């Protein structure tokens, strides 16, 4: 496997030369979940598009901890590179009915079935860990968040996680963040779990712990993801465009078996409908 060497190499491979195997992957997510209207997000607060209907098909709320990949419903289902090559994304675009920012990430691990009324530690992985990540295994740059699948309670409390950091230290405790109550309980809401001082990533999440009950069990989970790129949609119907050969974060690698999925950072309180495409080559 070799990296892209220069712009002419990219152009050559993007047009099918030297086994570039270009792939232009289209996506369309509508503001519905299992045919019903999706819950409106809160402006400025992150939502997950994992369970949104559209193309490709919607994902479902997971149960036990699992490692999603490029065959899992909810992901974009790109093809894996062949012949020992790497896959790279060199451009992306998106448009939508409302303004916001679309974040593409590799969904490394997820679990659901956790309760908003349980005040003892709720297990995610073990410190061993099990199941272990299969991509970005050193943890650097990996993020974790609470993902709400069924609305939890109106009583606000806090949540912490115990995790394995990028150096393999086990039992690290994150700072507490709010969960439950208005703005922190709604379906598709994502609540980022911060890292302890000095840490730069996560190899595993051992457990999460609510300080007190939210009053309603609902259904929430924990997701570990690795951010890859963002696309800004500045106005309804406007197009956001990224050329990674000329701007940050460089040309992102799409690892073999990656489960590509989206987070949404809304400008408004309207559930988004978005359409776009990713362009990728192998090298």
N, C-alpha and C positions, 0 to 999 in steps of 0.2 A: 504494500500500500504506500502511496506517495501523496504528499500534499499538492495542491495546485501551485504551479510555479510562478505564473504571471498572468496578466490580463489576456494575452493571446492564447495561452493554454486554456483559460476558462472559456473563451469564445469558441475555441476548437471543440472542447468537450461538450459545451452547451448546445452545439449544433450536431452532436453525434459522433465526433471524431475521437480516435484513440480510446474506444470503449467508454466514452463519457456517459452513455446510457441516460440521457436527460429525462427528467420526469417533471411534468407540470401538473401539480395536484390542486384541484379545485375543491372548495368547501363552501357550505351554506348552512348556517344555523338560524332557526326560526325561534321566536319567543314563545315556544310551547314545550311542555314536558309531558310525554305520554298522551299527546293530543289536547291537553288542557293548558290554558294560559299560564305562562311562567310568572312567578312572583316578581313584582317590580323590585329592582335593586334600590339601594340608597345612594344618592350621588356621592362620589368620592370613596365609597366602600366596596371592596372587592367582591365580585361574584364569580362563580364557576359556571362554565358552559358545558360541563361534562354530561349532564343529563338532558341537555337541550335536543329537541328533535332536529332533523336535517340531514345533510350529506357531509360526511358519512353518518351512519346511524347513531342514535343516542346511546350513551352509556347508562348503566344502572348503578344504584347504590350498592357498593360492595358489602359483603358480610365479614368473613374472616380476612386477615391480612393476606394480600396477594400482590404479585408483581405483574402489572399490565404490560403488554407489548404491542407490536404493530398489527396484531390480529384481534385486539380487544375492541369491542364496540365502545364508541365514545372517542376513540383516537382516530387520527386521520388515515391510518392504514397505508402508509407509503410502502413501496417495495424495498427490500433489503438490497444493499450493494452485492455484486457478485465478484468472483475471481479474486478475492482477497483485497478488494478496493474499499475505500472510504467514501461516504456520501456527504455532500456539502450543499447547503442552501445558499444560493447566491442572490435571490431577490424574492420579494413578497409584496402583496398588495391586499387591501381590504376596503370595503365600503359598507355603510349600514344606514339604518333608518334613524339612528340617534348618534350623537357624538360620544366619544370615549376612547379608551386605549385598549387594544387587544394585545395580550401577552401570550406568546407561544412558549410552551414548556414541555419537557419530557417528563411524563408521569411515571415515576419510578416505583412507587408503592402506594397502596391505599387500603383502607379498612373502613367499614361502617358498623352499624349496630351498637354504637356506644350511646350511653344514656345521660340525659340532662339532669337526672335526679340521683345518680350514683356519686357518692362523696368519698369513695375509696379509689385507689389507683385502678385504672382500666387499661389492660394490657394491649399493646400494639404489636411490637416484636419483642423478642428476648434480647438480652445483651450479647448473645452468642454471635450474630443475631439470626433469628429465624422468623419469616423467610428473609434471606439476605438479598440486598440489592444486587442487580446484575449489570447495571450501568452506573457510571460515576461512583464507583465503589469506594474511592478514597474519601468521599464525602464533601470535598471542597466545592463550595458554591451551591450545595443542595439546601433547599428550604423546606420547611414543614408548615402546614396550616390545618386548622380545623375546617371541615367542610360539612355544612348542615344539609341533610337530606329530607328530614321531616321536622317541622318547626318545634323548637324547644321552649322553655318557660319564660315567663315575663319577669322573673326575679333575676336581677343582675348579680353575678358573682365573678370569680376569677378562675383561670385554668393555668396550670403549669405542665410542662412535659419533662420527663426524664429521658435522656438521650445519650447516644454514643457520638462523641465529637469527631472532627476530622483527623485527630491524632489517635483515635481508638480508645480514649478515656471513657469509661462507662459511668453511669449514674450521675451524669451532669444534669443539673436542674435549670430550667429556663426561667427568666423573669416572668412574673404573672401578668396576664392580660385579661381583659373583660370578656365574659361570655354570658349569654342570657340577657333579657331585657331588650328594649327597643333598639334596633340597629345591630343586634348581636345574636339573633335567634332565627332569622327568616331563612326560608328554603333557598338554597344555592349560595348563601352568604359564606364567605371565606374569612377566617380570622387567623392572621399570620402569627406564628409562635416564634418569638425572638430568641436569639442565642445568648448564652452566658458571655460575659465580658472576655474578649480576646479570641473567641471562636469564629471560624470561617465556614463551617459546614457541618453536615450531619451524615453519619454512616448508618444510623438506626435510631428509631424512636422506641424506647422500651415501654413507656406508659404515659398516660395523661391523667391529671388529677384535678377535679373540681373542688374548690374550697367549700362550697355549699351548694345545695340543690337550686336549680332554676325553677322548680315547681312543676315542670312537665318533662317527661322522659324524652319524647321525640326520637330522633335518630340522627346522630352526627358521627363523623369519622375523622380520621387523620390522613392527610396526603403528604407524601414527600415528592417534591418536584425539582427539576433543574431548569431554570429559566434559560431560554435560547435567544429570543428576540421580541421586539415590540413593534406594533404598527399603530400609529395615531390616526384616528378618524376625527377631523377637526369640526365637521359640521354634518348634519343629516344629508345623505346622498353624496357627500364629498369622498374623494378617494385618498387613502393613505398608501404611500409607496416607499419601499425600502430597497436600495441597491447596496448590498453588503460588500461589494468590491470597492466602494468608495466611502463607506461610513461604518461607525461602530455598530455591532461588536466584531467587526471583521467578517469573515465568511464562516458562519457557524457549522460545525460538524453535526450531522444527524447520525447518531450512533446506531449500529445494527440493532434491530428489534425495538427501537425507540417508540414509545407511545406518545405521539404528538397530540397535545390538547391545548385548550385556551382558558385563560382567565380574562375577566372583563373589568376594567376600571371605569365606571360610568360617570359621565358628566351630568346625567339627568336621572330622574326616578322612573324611567320607562324601560321595560325589559327590551334588550337589544335583538335586532335581527341583522345578521352580518353575512357578507359574502366576500370571497377573496380567493387567492391562489398563492401557492408556493412553487418556486422553480429550483430544481436540484440537479446536481450532476455527481458522477462518480469519478474518483481519481485513485 
